[in-house]
Amino acid sequence: MRTAINFAQWLVAGLLAVASCSAVAASDSEAVARALEQMNQRLDQLEQRNRELTARVDELTRQNETLRAVAPPPSAPAAVPAAVAAAPTTPADEWASRIRIGGDFRFRHENTDNSLLANDRTRQLIRARLSAAIKVNDRIKGEIGIGTGGRDPRGGNAILGEAEARKDIGLDLGYMTWQALDSLSLTVGKMREPYARSGRSAFFDNEIRPEGIAANYKDERGLFATAFNFWLEERAVQGDSTLRGGQVGWDGALGVAKLKAGIGYWDYHDVQGRFPGFGNSIVNELGNTIVGSGATARYLYDYNIGQAFAETSFPVAGIPLSLFVDYGHNFEADNGLDTAYSVGLIVGKANRVGQWDVGVMKQKVEKDALFAHWTDSEFAGGVTDNDGYAWRVSWMAMKNLLINANYYDTEFNVDVGNRADFDRWQLEFNFTF
């Protein structure tokens, strides 16, 4: 500040000097004397003002030092709990990248002809499913899905023509999978089928969503294994009915051919002596042997089933060809009606636009060979004690649109009761997104 005041003094002095020089040139010595006197007075005033400002600056400096001396030290910032400080934040766009929405819609036109009924039946059905595949982290993923079908455990169909009524929507999927190792995973919840299936074998319905826990193993050599424990019927005051079992096998390549083969064991535990209307009677015995009737009906047997299966595919003249076989035997049934088999052939593969395939399957399931609750709901009306063929022609008409024409030429009550024909025709339009 002092430098600025001195500079101002010299500036004023210079200006006055310039002014005085001009006065000399224009007037006499008396005028010069008066100008010098005025300049001296102005310099005295500036010096006095400078002393006052200097004193004021010194006073403010002393006050500031006094305040610093008596003020308390600044407090440290509040500590942040470790759990809060370590909590990661996830941007919204990262969450979005972890979730993939998908689904499918199927429209089906169907005609069925049951020889035990006076008339055949024509109807149209839809199936709509929507799911979100979720990546929790690098080791855990899952899926949550909803779909039509209500509480039907073997299918998601909704029938059209019910006074335009709203269709029931239910939880179709809800599971999480932990990839414990590169070759080992553990899944809990209501899941997609974790076990191996052979081709288009109808031993198990492909829309069953098992509920419980499953472990899957597969290594780089093609060896695989599955172990599971699923709920069939949870009871508050009685024993629970469950399905416990597993499969082991090999899935790999032999030259140009692919081969999958294995064995399995399915223990439908605590079924014998139980009322067949599991799930508040949403199912029944569906062909299995029972004793009694109505509310007193009970399963006569347990279902401990051994399984052997194989499937191979290879090209013939550039056209894919697949063959499959499935065999099952119930060790608990002693009535001689304890064996099931399925064999089939598929020519072509409708997995790209314009591609097609044609398949045929021959299947026979004796009355107590399989637990009927889990068998295919389309073949022979969805009951055991059956025999027959299933034909399918598929064509990928355009991207994400697969058209199927299906024909089931089957019989039921083959071993016990009144043998009957059951024919089923279907035309399906399957959209995926």
C-alpha positions as CSV (number, residue, x, y, z in Angstrom):
1,M,0.0,0.0,0.0
2,R,2.9,2.4,0.8
3,T,4.4,1.7,-2.6
4,A,1.1,2.8,-4.2
5,I,0.9,6.0,-2.1
6,N,4.6,7.0,-2.9
7,F,3.9,6.3,-6.5
8,A,0.8,8.6,-6.3
9,Q,3.0,11.4,-4.7
10,W,5.6,11.2,-7.4
11,L,2.9,11.2,-10.0
12,V,1.2,14.3,-8.6
13,A,4.6,16.0,-8.2
14,G,5.4,15.2,-11.8
15,L,2.1,16.6,-13.0
16,L,2.6,19.8,-10.9
17,A,6.1,20.1,-12.3
18,V,4.8,19.9,-15.8
19,A,2.2,22.5,-14.9
20,S,4.8,24.8,-13.4
21,C,7.0,24.6,-16.4
22,S,4.1,25.6,-18.5
23,A,3.4,28.5,-16.2
24,V,7.0,29.7,-16.4
25,A,6.7,29.9,-20.1
26,A,3.5,31.8,-19.9
27,S,4.0,34.2,-16.9
28,D,6.5,35.9,-14.7
29,S,8.5,34.8,-11.5
30,E,5.7,35.7,-9.1
31,A,3.4,33.2,-10.7
32,V,6.1,30.6,-10.4
33,A,6.4,31.3,-6.7
34,R,2.7,30.9,-6.1
35,A,2.7,27.5,-8.0
36,L,5.6,26.2,-5.9
37,E,3.8,27.2,-2.7
38,Q,0.7,25.3,-3.7
39,M,2.7,22.2,-4.6
40,N,4.4,22.2,-1.2
41,Q,1.0,22.4,0.5
42,R,-0.3,19.5,-1.5
43,L,2.7,17.4,-0.7
44,D,2.2,18.1,3.0
45,Q,-1.4,16.9,2.8
46,L,-0.4,13.7,1.0
47,E,2.2,12.9,3.6
48,Q,-0.3,13.3,6.4
49,R,-2.8,11.0,4.6
50,N,-0.1,8.4,4.2
51,R,0.8,8.4,7.9
52,E,-3.0,7.9,8.8
53,L,-3.3,5.0,6.4
54,T,-0.1,3.4,7.7
55,A,-1.4,3.6,11.3
56,R,-4.7,2.0,10.3
57,V,-3.0,-0.9,8.6
58,D,-0.9,-1.5,11.6
59,E,-3.9,-1.5,13.9
60,L,-5.8,-4.0,11.7
61,T,-2.8,-6.3,11.7
62,R,-2.6,-6.3,15.5
63,Q,-6.4,-7.1,15.8
64,N,-6.1,-10.0,13.4
65,E,-3.2,-11.5,15.4
66,T,-5.1,-11.2,18.6
67,L,-8.1,-13.0,17.2
68,R,-5.9,-15.8,15.9
69,A,-4.5,-16.3,19.4
70,V,-7.8,-16.6,21.3
71,A,-9.7,-18.7,18.6
72,P,-10.2,-22.5,19.3
73,P,-8.4,-24.9,16.9
74,P,-10.5,-26.1,14.0
75,S,-12.4,-29.3,14.7
76,A,-11.6,-32.4,12.6
77,P,-14.3,-33.5,10.1
78,A,-16.8,-36.1,11.4
79,A,-15.6,-39.7,10.9
80,V,-17.5,-41.7,8.3
81,P,-18.4,-45.2,9.4
82,A,-16.2,-47.8,7.6
83,A,-19.2,-49.7,6.2
84,V,-20.6,-46.5,4.7
85,A,-17.2,-45.3,3.4
86,A,-16.6,-48.7,1.7
87,A,-20.0,-49.0,0.2
88,P,-19.7,-49.0,-3.5
89,T,-21.8,-46.8,-5.7
90,T,-23.2,-48.1,-9.0
91,P,-24.1,-45.8,-11.8
92,A,-27.5,-46.2,-13.3
93,D,-26.1,-47.1,-16.7
94,E,-24.1,-49.9,-15.1
95,W,-27.2,-51.5,-13.6
96,A,-28.9,-51.3,-16.9
97,S,-26.1,-53.2,-18.5
98,R,-26.5,-56.0,-16.0
99,I,-30.2,-56.7,-16.9
100,R,-31.4,-58.2,-20.1
101,I,-35.1,-58.3,-20.9
102,G,-36.4,-61.1,-23.1
103,G,-39.5,-63.3,-23.7
104,D,-41.6,-65.2,-26.1
105,F,-45.2,-65.4,-27.4
106,R,-46.8,-68.5,-28.9
107,F,-50.1,-68.7,-30.7
108,R,-51.5,-72.2,-31.2
109,H,-54.4,-73.5,-33.2
110,E,-55.3,-77.0,-32.0
111,N,-57.7,-79.9,-32.6
112,T,-58.0,-83.0,-30.4
113,D,-59.9,-86.2,-30.9
114,N,-60.4,-88.4,-27.9
115,S,-62.2,-91.6,-28.9
116,L,-63.9,-91.9,-25.5
117,L,-65.7,-88.6,-26.1
118,A,-68.6,-88.0,-28.5
119,N,-67.0,-84.9,-30.2
120,D,-63.6,-83.6,-31.0
121,R,-62.4,-80.2,-29.8
122,T,-61.0,-77.2,-31.6
123,R,-59.5,-74.3,-29.7
124,Q,-56.9,-71.6,-29.8
125,L,-54.4,-71.0,-27.1
126,I,-51.7,-68.4,-26.3
127,R,-48.6,-68.5,-24.1
128,A,-46.8,-65.2,-23.2
129,R,-43.7,-65.1,-21.1
130,L,-41.4,-62.2,-20.0
131,S,-38.2,-62.5,-18.0
132,A,-35.3,-60.4,-16.8
133,A,-31.9,-62.1,-16.8
134,I,-29.8,-60.5,-14.1
135,K,-26.0,-60.3,-13.5
136,V,-25.4,-59.6,-9.8
137,N,-21.6,-59.9,-10.2
138,D,-19.1,-61.9,-12.0
139,R,-20.0,-65.1,-10.1
140,I,-23.8,-64.7,-9.5
141,K,-26.5,-64.4,-12.0
142,G,-30.2,-65.1,-12.0
143,E,-33.6,-64.7,-13.7
144,I,-37.0,-63.6,-12.8
145,G,-39.9,-64.3,-15.1
146,I,-43.7,-64.1,-15.4
147,G,-46.0,-65.9,-17.7
148,T,-49.5,-67.1,-18.6
149,G,-50.8,-70.4,-17.4
150,G,-51.8,-69.6,-13.9
151,R,-50.9,-72.4,-11.5
152,D,-50.6,-75.2,-14.2
153,P,-47.2,-76.9,-13.5
154,R,-46.9,-78.4,-16.9
155,G,-47.7,-75.5,-19.2
156,G,-48.3,-71.8,-19.7
157,N,-51.2,-72.0,-22.1
158,A,-54.2,-69.6,-21.8
159,I,-57.3,-70.6,-23.6
160,L,-59.0,-68.1,-25.9
161,G,-62.8,-67.9,-25.9
162,E,-63.7,-67.5,-22.2
163,A,-65.8,-64.4,-22.5
164,E,-62.7,-62.3,-23.1
165,A,-61.8,-62.8,-19.5
166,R,-58.4,-61.6,-18.3
167,K,-55.8,-64.3,-18.3
168,D,-54.0,-65.5,-15.2
169,I,-50.4,-64.4,-14.9
170,G,-48.0,-66.2,-12.5
171,L,-44.4,-66.3,-11.4
172,D,-42.7,-68.5,-14.0
173,L,-39.1,-68.2,-12.9
174,G,-37.3,-66.9,-9.9
175,Y,-33.8,-68.2,-9.2
176,M,-30.1,-67.3,-8.6
177,T,-27.1,-69.3,-9.8
178,W,-23.7,-69.1,-8.1
179,Q,-20.8,-70.1,-10.3
180,A,-18.6,-71.5,-7.5
181,L,-16.0,-72.7,-10.0
182,D,-15.6,-72.6,-13.7
183,S,-17.0,-76.1,-13.8
184,L,-19.4,-76.1,-10.9
185,S,-22.6,-74.0,-10.3
186,L,-25.3,-74.0,-7.7
187,T,-28.9,-72.9,-8.4
188,V,-31.7,-72.1,-5.9
189,G,-35.3,-71.1,-6.5
190,K,-37.8,-71.8,-9.2
191,M,-35.6,-72.6,-12.1
192,R,-35.3,-73.8,-15.7
193,E,-34.7,-77.5,-15.9
194,P,-31.1,-78.2,-14.8
195,Y,-31.0,-81.8,-15.9
196,A,-30.1,-83.2,-19.3
197,R,-32.9,-84.3,-21.7
198,S,-32.5,-86.6,-24.7
199,G,-33.8,-85.0,-28.0
200,R,-37.5,-84.6,-27.9
201,S,-38.2,-87.4,-25.4
202,A,-41.5,-86.8,-23.7
203,F,-40.4,-88.4,-20.3
204,F,-40.5,-84.9,-18.8
205,D,-42.6,-81.9,-19.8
206,N,-40.4,-79.1,-21.1
207,E,-42.4,-76.4,-19.3
208,I,-41.9,-77.8,-15.8
209,R,-40.1,-75.3,-13.6
210,P,-38.5,-77.3,-10.7
211,E,-38.5,-75.7,-7.3
212,G,-35.6,-76.3,-4.9
213,I,-31.8,-76.6,-5.3
214,A,-29.6,-78.0,-8.0
215,A,-25.8,-78.4,-8.5
216,N,-24.3,-78.7,-12.0
217,Y,-20.8,-79.8,-13.0
218,K,-19.2,-79.9,-16.5
219,D,-15.5,-79.8,-17.3
220,E,-13.5,-79.2,-20.4
221,R,-13.4,-83.0,-21.1
222,G,-17.2,-83.1,-21.5
223,L,-17.9,-84.9,-18.3
224,F,-21.1,-83.6,-16.6
225,A,-23.1,-84.3,-13.5
226,T,-26.2,-82.9,-11.9
227,A,-27.6,-83.4,-8.4
228,F,-30.9,-81.9,-7.3
229,N,-33.5,-81.8,-4.5
230,F,-36.9,-80.5,-5.6
231,W,-40.2,-79.9,-3.8
232,L,-43.3,-81.8,-4.9
233,E,-45.6,-81.1,-1.9
234,E,-44.7,-79.3,1.3
235,R,-47.0,-80.3,4.2
236,A,-47.3,-78.5,7.5
237,V,-48.1,-81.5,9.7
238,Q,-47.1,-84.5,7.6
239,G,-44.0,-85.7,5.7
240,D,-43.1,-83.7,2.6
241,S,-43.0,-85.2,-0.9
242,T,-39.8,-84.4,-2.7
243,L,-37.8,-85.4,-5.8
244,R,-34.1,-86.2,-5.2
245,G,-31.7,-87.5,-7.7
246,G,-29.1,-86.8,-10.3
247,Q,-27.4,-87.6,-13.6
248,V,-23.9,-88.3,-14.8
249,G,-22.7,-88.5,-18.4
250,W,-20.5,-87.2,-21.2
251,D,-21.2,-84.6,-23.8
252,G,-18.7,-84.0,-26.6
253,A,-17.5,-84.6,-30.1
254,L,-16.4,-87.8,-31.9
255,G,-15.1,-86.6,-35.2
256,V,-17.9,-84.9,-37.1
257,A,-20.5,-86.4,-34.7
258,K,-21.7,-84.9,-31.4
259,L,-22.7,-87.3,-28.6
260,K,-24.4,-86.9,-25.3
261,A,-25.0,-89.9,-23.1
262,G,-25.7,-90.6,-19.5
263,I,-27.5,-92.3,-16.7
264,G,-29.8,-90.9,-14.0
265,Y,-31.7,-91.7,-10.9
266,W,-35.0,-90.0,-9.9
267,D,-36.3,-90.7,-6.4
268,Y,-39.9,-89.3,-6.0
269,H,-39.7,-89.6,-2.2
270,D,-42.7,-90.1,0.0
271,V,-45.3,-90.4,-2.7
272,Q,-46.7,-93.8,-1.9
273,G,-49.8,-93.6,0.3
274,R,-50.3,-89.9,-0.5
275,F,-53.4,-88.2,-2.0
276,P,-52.6,-87.6,-5.7
277,G,-54.0,-84.1,-5.8
278,F,-50.8,-82.2,-5.1
279,G,-51.0,-78.4,-5.0
280,N,-54.6,-78.4,-3.8
281,S,-55.6,-80.8,-6.6
282,I,-54.1,-78.8,-9.5
283,V,-52.9,-82.3,-10.6
284,N,-54.1,-85.8,-10.1
285,E,-52.8,-89.3,-10.7
286,L,-52.8,-88.8,-14.5
287,G,-52.6,-92.6,-15.2
288,N,-50.5,-93.8,-12.2
289,T,-52.0,-96.6,-10.1
290,I,-54.1,-95.5,-7.1
291,V,-56.2,-97.2,-4.5
292,G,-59.5,-95.8,-3.3
293,S,-61.3,-92.9,-5.0
294,G,-62.2,-89.3,-4.5
295,A,-60.9,-87.9,-1.3
296,T,-59.7,-91.3,-0.2
297,A,-57.5,-91.9,-3.3
298,R,-53.9,-92.8,-2.6
299,Y,-50.8,-93.6,-4.7
300,L,-50.1,-97.3,-4.6
301,Y,-46.4,-97.0,-5.4
302,D,-43.4,-94.8,-4.9
303,Y,-41.4,-93.9,-8.0
304,N,-37.7,-94.6,-7.9
305,I,-36.7,-94.5,-11.5
306,G,-33.5,-95.5,-13.2
307,Q,-32.7,-93.8,-16.5
308,A,-30.4,-94.2,-19.4
309,F,-30.3,-91.8,-22.3
310,A,-28.2,-91.0,-25.4
311,E,-28.4,-88.5,-28.3
312,T,-26.2,-88.0,-31.3
313,S,-26.1,-85.6,-34.3
314,F,-24.0,-85.6,-37.5
315,P,-24.3,-84.4,-41.1
316,V,-25.5,-86.6,-43.9
317,A,-25.0,-85.1,-47.4
318,G,-24.7,-81.7,-45.7
319,I,-28.1,-82.1,-43.8
320,P,-28.0,-82.4,-40.0
321,L,-29.3,-85.7,-38.7
322,S,-30.1,-86.4,-35.0
323,L,-31.0,-89.6,-33.2
324,F,-32.1,-90.0,-29.6
325,V,-33.2,-92.7,-27.1
326,D,-34.5,-92.6,-23.5
327,Y,-35.2,-95.5,-21.2
328,G,-36.7,-95.5,-17.7
329,H,-37.6,-98.2,-15.1
330,N,-39.4,-97.8,-11.8
331,F,-37.9,-100.1,-9.2
332,E,-40.8,-99.7,-6.8
333,A,-43.7,-100.9,-9.0
334,D,-44.3,-104.7,-8.7
335,N,-47.2,-104.9,-11.2
336,G,-45.0,-105.4,-14.2
337,L,-46.0,-102.0,-15.6
338,D,-42.8,-100.3,-14.8
339,T,-40.9,-99.6,-18.1
340,A,-40.8,-96.6,-20.5
341,Y,-38.9,-95.9,-23.6
342,S,-38.6,-93.2,-26.3
343,V,-36.7,-93.2,-29.6
344,G,-36.6,-90.5,-32.3
345,L,-35.1,-89.1,-35.4
346,I,-34.8,-85.5,-36.6
347,V,-33.7,-84.5,-40.1
348,G,-32.6,-80.9,-40.6
349,K,-32.3,-78.1,-38.1
350,A,-34.6,-75.0,-38.1
351,N,-32.2,-72.6,-36.4
352,R,-31.7,-70.0,-39.2
353,V,-34.1,-68.1,-41.4
354,G,-35.3,-70.4,-44.2
355,Q,-34.1,-73.6,-42.5
356,W,-36.4,-76.5,-41.6
357,D,-36.5,-79.8,-39.8
358,V,-38.8,-82.9,-39.7
359,G,-38.9,-85.2,-36.7
360,V,-40.7,-88.3,-35.5
361,M,-40.7,-89.9,-32.0
362,K,-42.0,-93.3,-30.9
363,Q,-42.8,-93.6,-27.2
364,K,-44.4,-96.1,-24.8
365,V,-44.8,-95.4,-21.1
366,E,-46.3,-98.1,-19.0
367,K,-48.7,-97.2,-16.2
368,D,-46.2,-96.9,-13.3
369,A,-43.0,-96.5,-15.2
370,L,-42.8,-92.7,-14.7
371,F,-44.3,-90.2,-12.2
372,A,-47.1,-88.8,-14.3
373,H,-47.1,-85.4,-12.7
374,W,-43.8,-84.7,-14.6
375,T,-44.5,-86.3,-18.0
376,D,-45.2,-84.4,-21.2
377,S,-48.7,-82.9,-21.1
378,E,-49.3,-83.1,-24.9
379,F,-48.5,-86.8,-25.6
380,A,-51.5,-89.0,-25.2
381,G,-53.4,-86.3,-23.3
382,G,-50.7,-86.0,-20.7
383,V,-51.2,-89.4,-18.9
384,T,-49.1,-92.5,-18.6
385,D,-50.1,-96.0,-19.8
386,N,-49.6,-94.7,-23.3
387,D,-48.2,-95.7,-26.7
388,G,-47.8,-93.8,-30.0
389,Y,-46.0,-91.4,-32.3
390,A,-45.3,-87.7,-32.4
391,W,-44.5,-85.9,-35.6
392,R,-43.2,-82.4,-36.1
393,V,-42.3,-80.1,-39.0
394,S,-40.6,-76.9,-38.2
395,W,-39.7,-73.9,-40.3
396,M,-37.8,-70.7,-39.4
397,A,-40.0,-68.3,-41.5
398,M,-38.1,-65.1,-40.5
399,K,-35.9,-63.9,-37.8
400,N,-37.4,-64.7,-34.3
401,L,-40.4,-66.5,-35.9
402,L,-40.6,-70.3,-35.8
403,I,-43.6,-72.1,-37.2
404,N,-44.4,-75.7,-36.0
405,A,-46.9,-78.2,-37.3
406,N,-47.4,-81.1,-34.8
407,Y,-49.3,-84.3,-35.0
408,Y,-49.7,-86.8,-32.1
409,D,-51.0,-90.2,-33.0
410,T,-51.3,-91.9,-29.6
411,E,-53.3,-94.3,-27.4
412,F,-53.9,-94.3,-23.7
413,N,-55.3,-96.9,-21.2
414,V,-53.1,-99.3,-23.2
415,D,-52.4,-101.7,-20.3
416,V,-55.4,-101.1,-18.0
417,G,-58.9,-99.9,-18.7
418,N,-60.6,-99.1,-22.0
419,R,-58.0,-98.6,-24.6
420,A,-58.6,-95.3,-26.4
421,D,-57.2,-93.3,-29.3
422,F,-56.0,-89.7,-28.7
423,D,-55.1,-87.6,-31.8
424,R,-53.9,-84.1,-31.5
425,W,-53.1,-81.6,-34.4
426,Q,-51.4,-78.3,-33.7
427,L,-50.2,-75.3,-35.7
428,E,-47.9,-73.0,-33.8
429,F,-46.4,-69.6,-34.3
430,N,-43.5,-69.0,-31.9
431,F,-42.2,-65.4,-31.6
432,T,-39.1,-64.6,-29.5
433,F,-37.7,-61.3,-28.5
